[in-house]
Amino acid sequence: MKISQKIRDEHGDGSSAVDTEFDAEARAGMQAKSEEFAAQGNRVYLPLAD
């Protein structure tokens, strides 16, 4: 706990993070994968192909 608090004190808690171009690209990629997952029926385990 003391180590975590020291890190937050030195580096902030992350709430003031700057939104970068990389973040937008990452969110777009995650959205595309989410749509692909939904198109496959939102199932984690898919049947094996013969």
N, CA, C and O atoms as CSV, one atom per row, in Angstrom:
chain,resi,resn,atom,element,x,y,z
A,1,MET,N,N,0.818,-1.191,0.000
A,1,MET,CA,C,0.000,0.000,0.000
A,1,MET,C,C,0.860,1.253,0.000
A,1,MET,O,O,0.585,2.215,-0.717
A,2,LYS,N,N,1.906,1.225,0.816
A,2,LYS,CA,C,2.771,2.387,0.912
A,2,LYS,C,C,3.485,2.637,-0.418
A,2,LYS,O,O,3.672,3.784,-0.825
A,3,ILE,N,N,3.879,1.555,-1.089
A,3,ILE,CA,C,4.546,1.691,-2.388
A,3,ILE,C,C,3.580,2.280,-3.411
A,3,ILE,O,O,3.949,3.177,-4.169
A,4,SER,N,N,2.355,1.783,-3.435
A,4,SER,CA,C,1.351,2.297,-4.376
A,4,SER,C,C,1.094,3.781,-4.149
A,4,SER,O,O,0.983,4.550,-5.104
A,5,GLN,N,N,0.999,4.180,-2.894
A,5,GLN,CA,C,0.764,5.589,-2.581
A,5,GLN,C,C,1.947,6.441,-3.013
A,5,GLN,O,O,1.761,7.552,-3.510
A,6,LYS,N,N,3.146,5.939,-2.832
A,6,LYS,CA,C,4.345,6.679,-3.229
A,6,LYS,C,C,4.368,6.879,-4.751
A,6,LYS,O,O,4.719,7.954,-5.236
A,7,ILE,N,N,3.993,5.842,-5.490
A,7,ILE,CA,C,3.942,5.953,-6.957
A,7,ILE,C,C,2.892,6.973,-7.370
A,7,ILE,O,O,3.151,7.797,-8.248
A,8,ARG,N,N,1.703,6.937,-6.751
A,8,ARG,CA,C,0.658,7.917,-7.070
A,8,ARG,C,C,1.119,9.332,-6.751
A,8,ARG,O,O,0.839,10.262,-7.507
A,9,ASP,N,N,1.817,9.498,-5.647
A,9,ASP,CA,C,2.310,10.818,-5.264
A,9,ASP,C,C,3.326,11.347,-6.282
A,9,ASP,O,O,3.319,12.531,-6.619
A,10,GLU,N,N,4.186,10.470,-6.759
A,10,GLU,CA,C,5.245,10.891,-7.681
A,10,GLU,C,C,4.767,11.052,-9.120
A,10,GLU,O,O,5.240,11.930,-9.842
A,11,HIS,N,N,3.833,10.207,-9.533
A,11,HIS,CA,C,3.450,10.166,-10.944
A,11,HIS,C,C,1.988,10.496,-11.212
A,11,HIS,O,O,1.560,10.480,-12.367
A,12,GLY,N,N,1.233,10.785,-10.204
A,12,GLY,CA,C,-0.186,11.079,-10.388
A,12,GLY,C,C,-1.000,9.804,-10.377
A,12,GLY,O,O,-0.451,8.703,-10.393
A,13,ASP,N,N,-2.309,9.958,-10.350
A,13,ASP,CA,C,-3.195,8.791,-10.277
A,13,ASP,C,C,-3.733,8.365,-11.631
A,13,ASP,O,O,-4.538,7.437,-11.704
A,14,GLY,N,N,-3.306,9.023,-12.710
A,14,GLY,CA,C,-3.753,8.643,-14.045
A,14,GLY,C,C,-5.002,9.351,-14.499
A,14,GLY,O,O,-5.381,9.232,-15.664
A,15,SER,N,N,-5.661,10.091,-13.612
A,15,SER,CA,C,-6.901,10.758,-13.996
A,15,SER,C,C,-6.659,11.956,-14.897
A,15,SER,O,O,-7.580,12.434,-15.559
A,16,SER,N,N,-5.429,12.444,-14.925
A,16,SER,CA,C,-5.117,13.606,-15.763
A,16,SER,C,C,-4.390,13.200,-17.035
A,16,SER,O,O,-3.694,14.011,-17.645
A,17,ALA,N,N,-4.553,11.941,-17.436
A,17,ALA,CA,C,-3.865,11.435,-18.629
A,17,ALA,C,C,-4.333,12.183,-19.873
A,17,ALA,O,O,-5.507,12.532,-19.997
A,18,VAL,N,N,-3.422,12.418,-20.765
A,18,VAL,CA,C,-3.707,13.124,-22.008
A,18,VAL,C,C,-4.157,12.114,-23.050
A,18,VAL,O,O,-3.522,11.073,-23.220
A,19,ASP,N,N,-5.242,12.410,-23.747
A,19,ASP,CA,C,-5.751,11.544,-24.804
A,19,ASP,C,C,-4.900,11.759,-26.051
A,19,ASP,O,O,-4.825,12.875,-26.564
A,20,THR,N,N,-4.267,10.717,-26.535
A,20,THR,CA,C,-3.367,10.836,-27.681
A,20,THR,C,C,-3.972,10.205,-28.916
A,20,THR,O,O,-5.022,9.565,-28.852
A,21,GLU,N,N,-3.298,10.391,-30.047
A,21,GLU,CA,C,-3.734,9.783,-31.303
A,21,GLU,C,C,-3.693,8.263,-31.189
A,21,GLU,O,O,-4.549,7.572,-31.742
A,22,PHE,N,N,-2.697,7.743,-30.472
A,22,PHE,CA,C,-2.600,6.300,-30.268
A,22,PHE,C,C,-3.820,5.776,-29.523
A,22,PHE,O,O,-4.332,4.708,-29.858
A,23,ASP,N,N,-4.293,6.506,-28.520
A,23,ASP,CA,C,-5.465,6.080,-27.756
A,23,ASP,C,C,-6.690,5.968,-28.652
A,23,ASP,O,O,-7.463,5.017,-28.539
A,24,ALA,N,N,-6.869,6.946,-29.546
A,24,ALA,CA,C,-8.009,6.916,-30.462
A,24,ALA,C,C,-7.901,5.728,-31.404
A,24,ALA,O,O,-8.902,5.075,-31.699
A,25,GLU,N,N,-6.692,5.443,-31.879
A,25,GLU,CA,C,-6.482,4.300,-32.774
A,25,GLU,C,C,-6.751,2.984,-32.041
A,25,GLU,O,O,-7.344,2.064,-32.604
A,26,ALA,N,N,-6.320,2.903,-30.807
A,26,ALA,CA,C,-6.546,1.697,-30.009
A,26,ALA,C,C,-8.033,1.482,-29.765
A,26,ALA,O,O,-8.525,0.359,-29.878
A,27,ARG,N,N,-8.761,2.561,-29.427
A,27,ARG,CA,C,-10.213,2.431,-29.215
A,27,ARG,C,C,-10.918,2.001,-30.498
A,27,ARG,O,O,-11.844,1.191,-30.449
A,28,ALA,N,N,-10.492,2.532,-31.645
A,28,ALA,CA,C,-11.104,2.147,-32.918
A,28,ALA,C,C,-10.852,0.671,-33.202
A,28,ALA,O,O,-11.743,-0.030,-33.681
A,29,GLY,N,N,-9.651,0.200,-32.911
A,29,GLY,CA,C,-9.330,-1.217,-33.109
A,29,GLY,C,C,-10.138,-2.116,-32.198
A,29,GLY,O,O,-10.604,-3.175,-32.621
A,30,MET,N,N,-10.310,-1.701,-30.936
A,30,MET,CA,C,-11.115,-2.491,-30.002
A,30,MET,C,C,-12.577,-2.514,-30.423
A,30,MET,O,O,-13.253,-3.531,-30.263
A,31,GLN,N,N,-13.075,-1.396,-30.963
A,31,GLN,CA,C,-14.456,-1.354,-31.442
A,31,GLN,C,C,-14.638,-2.303,-32.625
A,31,GLN,O,O,-15.657,-2.989,-32.720
A,32,ALA,N,N,-13.656,-2.346,-33.527
A,32,ALA,CA,C,-13.734,-3.248,-34.683
A,32,ALA,C,C,-13.751,-4.700,-34.221
A,32,ALA,O,O,-14.525,-5.502,-34.743
A,33,LYS,N,N,-12.907,-5.049,-33.249
A,33,LYS,CA,C,-12.891,-6.416,-32.730
A,33,LYS,C,C,-14.190,-6.744,-32.007
A,33,LYS,O,O,-14.665,-7.878,-32.075
A,34,SER,N,N,-14.766,-5.773,-31.321
A,34,SER,CA,C,-16.038,-5.981,-30.642
A,34,SER,C,C,-17.146,-6.294,-31.642
A,34,SER,O,O,-17.975,-7.175,-31.415
A,35,GLU,N,N,-17.146,-5.565,-32.744
A,35,GLU,CA,C,-18.147,-5.817,-33.785
A,35,GLU,C,C,-17.932,-7.186,-34.434
A,35,GLU,O,O,-18.899,-7.882,-34.744
A,36,GLU,N,N,-16.663,-7.576,-34.640
A,36,GLU,CA,C,-16.358,-8.892,-35.196
A,36,GLU,C,C,-16.833,-9.994,-34.246
A,36,GLU,O,O,-17.390,-11.000,-34.686
A,37,PHE,N,N,-16.612,-9.803,-32.952
A,37,PHE,CA,C,-17.045,-10.763,-31.940
A,37,PHE,C,C,-18.564,-10.884,-31.941
A,37,PHE,O,O,-19.091,-11.992,-31.845
A,38,ALA,N,N,-19.272,-9.769,-32.046
A,38,ALA,CA,C,-20.738,-9.780,-32.068
A,38,ALA,C,C,-21.253,-10.481,-33.316
A,38,ALA,O,O,-22.257,-11.191,-33.259
A,39,ALA,N,N,-20.573,-10.287,-34.445
A,39,ALA,CA,C,-20.994,-10.926,-35.697
A,39,ALA,C,C,-20.863,-12.446,-35.620
A,39,ALA,O,O,-21.561,-13.169,-36.331
A,40,GLN,N,N,-19.963,-12.933,-34.755
A,40,GLN,CA,C,-19.781,-14.376,-34.594
A,40,GLN,C,C,-20.689,-14.943,-33.510
A,40,GLN,O,O,-20.565,-16.114,-33.149
A,41,GLY,N,N,-21.590,-14.136,-32.994
A,41,GLY,CA,C,-22.575,-14.614,-32.036
A,41,GLY,C,C,-22.218,-14.382,-30.584
A,41,GLY,O,O,-22.854,-14.962,-29.703
A,42,ASN,N,N,-21.227,-13.558,-30.301
A,42,ASN,CA,C,-20.817,-13.247,-28.930
A,42,ASN,C,C,-20.487,-14.501,-28.123
A,42,ASN,O,O,-20.753,-14.569,-26.923
A,43,ARG,N,N,-19.908,-15.483,-28.793
A,43,ARG,CA,C,-19.554,-16.732,-28.117
A,43,ARG,C,C,-18.045,-16.836,-27.995
A,43,ARG,O,O,-17.313,-16.575,-28.949
A,44,VAL,N,N,-17.587,-17.222,-26.806
A,44,VAL,CA,C,-16.156,-17.371,-26.566
A,44,VAL,C,C,-15.655,-18.657,-27.210
A,44,VAL,O,O,-14.598,-18.665,-27.842
A,45,TYR,N,N,-16.394,-19.727,-27.058
A,45,TYR,CA,C,-15.995,-21.015,-27.598
A,45,TYR,C,C,-16.783,-21.281,-28.879
A,45,TYR,O,O,-18.008,-21.400,-28.850
A,46,LEU,N,N,-16.083,-21.372,-29.982
A,46,LEU,CA,C,-16.708,-21.636,-31.276
A,46,LEU,C,C,-16.539,-23.113,-31.604
A,46,LEU,O,O,-15.573,-23.737,-31.165
A,47,PRO,N,N,-17.471,-23.681,-32.372
A,47,PRO,CA,C,-17.338,-25.097,-32.747
A,47,PRO,C,C,-16.120,-25.278,-33.653
A,47,PRO,O,O,-15.752,-24.390,-34.421
A,48,LEU,N,N,-15.508,-26.457,-33.538
A,48,LEU,CA,C,-14.357,-26.772,-34.375
A,48,LEU,C,C,-14.807,-27.033,-35.804
A,48,LEU,O,O,-15.848,-27.650,-36.032
A,49,ALA,N,N,-14.024,-26.565,-36.758
A,49,ALA,CA,C,-14.326,-26.807,-38.173
A,49,ALA,C,C,-13.851,-28.212,-38.539
A,49,ALA,O,O,-12.801,-28.661,-38.079
A,50,ASP,N,N,-14.621,-28.889,-39.358
A,50,ASP,CA,C,-14.239,-30.241,-39.801
A,50,ASP,C,C,-13.217,-30.184,-40.895
A,50,ASP,O,O,-12.782,-31.225,-41.387
